[in-house]
Amino acid sequence: MLIILSFFGQRGQKGGESVGNQAFHRMEKTLQSFIFDVERDLKTDRTEIEQLRQILSQQQKQLIKLEEQYSGLHNIISAQRSEGNPSIIEAEEGMAQRGEKSKGQKPLAPLLLNSRYQPVLDQLQEGKTVGDIAQTLGMGVGEVELILQLSKLGERHED
């Protein structure tokens, strides 16, 4: 302890300030700089967290919309199935014969999609954009995109 006190008690060569005081001031400046850096990083992190929260919120809203669209299509397919729609029956029989029927999942009905949403597919082949198709048929852009995705998925199941 005496050694430490004698170290802090020694006078520096410049300005008569003790070596201990000089070390203290350097340490204080270093700590202030460190605190400034930490506060700046914290502010940046908070901004990034807020941006991520906004992105997550948008994605959750999109997921809800997609779930609603899926539910609507599922209800349409179920209704068509209960009415004995031949397109549904043919599609399910074909999938069952190929062994593609999944456990616990109701099969997709590509034939129903192709016949029910043929105007969407026709306009796409004519070179119209998704936005144009949606506007012409009075559908939402998301609905048109979903129909096209389901149609592509149906094509893959047919291969």
Salt bridges, closest charged atoms under 4 A:
GLU17 OE2 - HIS25 NE2 3.40
GLU28 OE1 - HIS25 ND1 3.76
ASP37 OD1 - ARG40 NH1 3.20
ASP41 OD1 - ARG40 NH2 3.79
GLU92 OE2 - ARG81 NE 2.58
GLU100 OE2 - ARG98 NE 3.32
GLU100 OE1 - HIS157 ND1 3.53
